[in-house]
Amino acid sequence: MMKIVSVLKSFGFSEYEAKALVSLLSKGEMTAKEVSEVSGIPRTSVYDVMSSLESKGYVESYGKPKKFKPLKLEEIIGIISENATKGIEFLKNELPKIKMTEIEEIKIYRGDFVIEKLKELVKESKESIFGILSYITEDIKDVLEGAKSKLVLISLNASDVRNAESYDFEKKEEVIHSFKNHCHGLLIFDEVKTMFIFKGQNSLGVVSESRVIASFSKMMMMPVLNLLREKSKT
């Protein structure tokens, strides 16, 4: 339980919010008093905690006395995934604005050069490649399957990539269809280099050789990966 609480905290939950959510997931539904008893959250704080979780969309309340129940695990993961996507969209908008003369570690690739650079990074990777991508297109799949290092992927179709530790988001055919031929996300190579990919009608790749950016990117990804790993064990 403490490991899950720690992961949730890294994703922006307070310690009380994380403990309350884990307690609800283990019991199904409880009153605020019961949440306090199970989680150890002080009664003076538990109502504020539950109100916060409800406002963020992770729990629902009903009845008198009021009871709280968590959303389905898939829905909770979906909310967390959406937050991760928003972070990626922020980087998509802001990273290209960084002046090359100020940060030499950032390079931008367009068109066919995106796949060529990806091939280079995959070939050079010696230890690990971590990636979270909306949908892995055929050309990107072919490149990733050539990886010689540990390969961990999260995507709508991650399991299509051979020899990868893969975690698929909940598949809905209409969602998959809309993502065909599009790929947005990031890949981290040996925890040193990061490639942000935005592939659709036009392709854009932003490559960083900054350990700080790689560390930040992995920190954003790990809560989703750990939750999916926990889910795969059940």
Buried (B, 14 or more C-beta within 10 A) or exposed (E): EEEBBEBBBBBEBBEBBBBBBBBBBEBEBBBBEBBBBBBEBEEEEBBEBBBBBEEBEBBEBEEEEEBBBBBEEEEBBBEBBEBBBEBBEEBBEEBEEBEEEEBEBBBBBEEEEBBEBBBEBBEEBEEBBBBBBBBBBEBBBEBBBEBEBBBBBBBBBBBBBEEBBBBBBEEEEEEEEEBEEBBBBBBBBBBBBBBBBBBEEEBBBBBBBBBEBBBBBBEBBBBBBBBBBBEEEE
